[in-house]
Every structure is written in structure tokens, then in C-alpha cells.
Amino acid sequence: MQAPDVNASSEVYEKHTDHFRGAAEGWADAETLTAAQRAAIVEADAIVTAAADGLGLAVVTERAARRAATKLRAQFGIRDVILDLRIMGVSDALLNGPAMRSRDNPVYKHVFQEGTAGEITEAKLREEPELAERILSRLAGVEDFSGKAAAQASLKEALEKSFTIRDALDATEMAQNKAGDAEIQGRLAVRTALEKAYGMLRAAFPGQRKLVESFFLRRERNTKKGAGESGGAGNEG
């Protein structure tokens, strides 16, 4: 028996279980088998089928979580663009107001303590919301001026939406990681099921190794070819 490679993809594992289940169906009505041997095949097939179904569900779950995370990353990226614009809006409002067109003005430097607006908007995607939150907090303490309320409200709205999307993304990425772990466990369960089925069939068909091996797909391997030829996959003998 050649079990799937431990690092093989779920698709490879599914090929092995599909082969086993096809062989089980093929031997189901073979006139050369005894009732006890047919019963052993049915039992082994049930074990492999259960593991295959578990892996199939894990694959679907992981794929759905991965796609959801991809969509939310795109949405979070859009929120970052909008947040950048709102931070620049606060900067413009200050420069046109109490900062008197100077980024060295104490009022401007008080609000933008971590750097200029241009520097803040170049921050890492996940770190920028906290920087913007501190800007918003310090802006609230600045004496009222024309344009303050609008800039403050716009940044607050953008910030809330950024936090909402980021939280959703964090939750989805956590779900994706768990789903990935579950998929790996599903593969391990398939290996265990195939090994158990192999032992059962060897016991049911003593001395009939060729028959037992017919239930198990031979693992593919890369073969070397001559110069100028592309590599391919062949069956192990």
C-alpha cells in the first residue's frame, strides 16, 4: 500500500479515497468472493468513506473561509484609502485654520504627534486606525475653528468603518486558520482510514496481495526525462 504523501494536497487525498471507493464498488458483486470477504470490503469502505466525507467538508469550509477573507482584505484596503483621505482632510483643516499653513505650528504638531499627515497615511494598514484614533482624540481638544466639526465628523465615521471591517477580517482570518487546521486533520484521518482498511483487507484476503493492492492508488512521483523534455508524473511500480 502506498499512502498519500504527508505533504500532499487534499485533492491528492481525495483521489486516493475515490480510487478506494471505486474499487470497493467494483469488487462488490465479484462472484469469486465469499460472503465474509464482501462484508470485510463493506466495512473497510465505510471507514474510508467516513474519512473522505470529513475531508470533503473540511475542504469546502476552508475554501469558503479563504474566499471570505480575501473579500474582506479588499474591503479593508478600500477603507484604508478613505481613512487616508479623512486624515488629509484634518490636516488641511488645521493648515487652513489655527496652524496658519505651517506644519511646524504647535497646534498642528500637537494633533499630528506621530508625524505629518503624509507620514501617517504611509503607516502599515493595520496600524493606521489606531494612529487616526489618536489624531481624532487630540483634534477634539483643539479650540473650535472653521472646518473643525466637518473634518472631525468625517474622520470619526471613516475610523468606525475601518475598525468594523478590520474586526470582521480578523475574525474571518481566524476562522480560515481553524479551517486550515481542520483540513490537515482531515487528511490525517484519511491516511489512518486507508491504513486501517489495508489491514482489514489483508486479513480478509490472506495471500492475495494483488487483490488488496487494487484498492489503493499508487502515489505519483516526478520522473526525470532527457534534455529538452518537460518533466512529468508517473506511477510508481
N, C-alpha and C positions, 0 to 999 in steps of 0.2 A: 504494500500500500504506500502511495506517495501522497501525503497530506499537503494541503496548500502551504506555500511558504509563509512563515510567520509575518513577513512584511508585505504580503500580497494585498491587493485591494479587495474590497468587498465584492466587486464584480467577479474576481477570480474565485473567491469562496463560493459565490452563487453558481458558478459554472460547475464546481465540484458537487454541490448538492443537487443541481439539476441532473447531472450525469447519474448520480446515485439513484435518484428517484426514477429516472428513465429506465435504468437497469432493473430496478425493483418491479416496475410495471412490465418490463419485457420478460422477466422470469416468472411473473405471477401465474401464468397458465401453462408453464412448461410441463409437458407430460412426463418428463424424466424425474421430477421432484416428488418427494414424499410429502405427506400432509405436515409432518413435523418441520420439514425444511421450508415449506411455504409459510408456516407460522413464524419461523425464525426471520424470514425475509420481511414479513409484515411488521414484526416487532422492531426490527432494525430500521425499516423505512419510517416508522412512526417517530423514532428517536431523531433521525436525520431531518425529517420534515419539520418537527417542532423547532429544532435549532435554526433551520433555514427560514422559517416564518419569523422567528425572533430577530434574525439578522435583517430580513427584509423590512420589518417595521422600523428597526433602528436606522437603516439607510434612509428611509423616507423621512423620518423625523429629523435626522441630521441635515439632509438636503434642504428641508423646509426652513430650519433654523439658520442655515448658512445663507440662504437667499434673503430671508428677512433681515439678517444683519447687514448684508450688502446694501439693501434698500435704505436702511436707517443710516448707514455711513454716508450715503449720498445726501440724505436729508440733513444730516448734521453738518456736512460740508456747506450746504446752502445756508444754513443758519449762521455759520461762521462768516460767510460773505456779508450777510445782513448785519451781523453784530459789528463787523469791521466798519461798515458804513455809519452805524449809530455812534460808534466810538469817535470816528472822524467828525461826526456832527457835533458831539460835545466839544471837541477840540475847536472847531470853527466858531461855535457859540462863545466860547471863552475868549478866543482871539479877537472876535468882533465886539466883545464886551469888556469885562474887567481886566483881561490880560493885555489889552491895548496892543494887539498884533505882535506880542513878544512871548515866545515860549520860555524865556528866562524870567518872565514876570512871576512873582511869588504866588499869585493866585493860580496860575497855570501849573506851576511846579508842585503846588500843594495837591491839586486834583490828579495830575499825572506824575505821581511819585516814582513809578516803576519805569518811566521813560516817556518819550513823546508818543502821540497817537500812532504815528507811523511805526514806531518800535513795538508798541503794544499789539498792533494788528499783525505783526510778524511772529507773534508768540505761537507756541505749539497749540494745535487745535483744541486739545482737552484742557489746557491751562488757561486759555484766554477768558472763558466765562468768569473765573474767579478774579482775574485782573479787572475785568469790566465791572464786576460787582463792587470791588473796592473803589473804582472810579466813581461809580454811581453813589456810593455812600459818602465819599468826600465832596462830591458835587452838591449833595443835599445841604451841606454846611456852609456853602458859599452864599453870600448875600444875594438876594434876588436881583436879576438883571434881565434885560430884554433877550428873549430866546432861551432862557434857562429852563422854563417849565416844559417847553416843547422838546428840547434835547433830552431832558431828564425822563420824560414820559416815553419817548421813542426808545431810549436805551433800556429802560426798565422792561418794556414789552419784549424787545429783542432778547434780552437776557433771560427772561422767564421761558421763552420758547426754546432757547438754546439748552437750558437746563432740562427741560421736559424731554427734548429729543435725546440728549446725552444720557439721561437716566434710562430711557427706553432702549437705547443702544447698548448700554451696559448690561441690562437685564437680558437682552437678546443674545449678546455675545457669551454671557454666562450659560444660557440655555444651549447655545451652539457647542460650547466646550463640553457640557454634560452629555449632549447628544453624541459628540465625537467619541467620548469615553465609552458610552453605551454601545456604539457601533464596534469599537475594538473588542469589547466584552462579547458582543455577538459573534464576531469572528472566532474568538477563542472557544466559544460554546460549540460552534460548528466543527472545529478541529476535534474537540472532545467527543462530539457525537459520532463523527466519522471513525475515530479510533475505537469507540465502543462498538459501533456497528461492525467494524472489521473483526474484532474479537468474537462477536456473536456468530458471524458468518463462518469464520474459521472453525468454530466449534460445531456448527451445523453441517459443514461440508468438509470433513476431515480428508486430507489428501487431495482435495480438488482446488488447489491454489489458483489455477487459471480461471475457474468459475468465480471464485471470490474476488479476484482482481478485476473482473469485468464490471464490478460495481464502482470502481474507483478510477477517476480520471487521472491520467498521468500528468504530472506537473510539467509545464512548459519551461524551456530554458533557451537562452540565446545561443546561437551557433555561429562559429566563425566561418567566413567564406573567403574566397580568394580576392586578391586585389581588384578593385573596381566593381565588386559586387556589394550590394547592400546586405546588412545583417538581417537575420530572420529568426523566427521562433520555431523550434522543432520539438517533437515529443521525445521524452527520454525512453530509452529501450530497457 
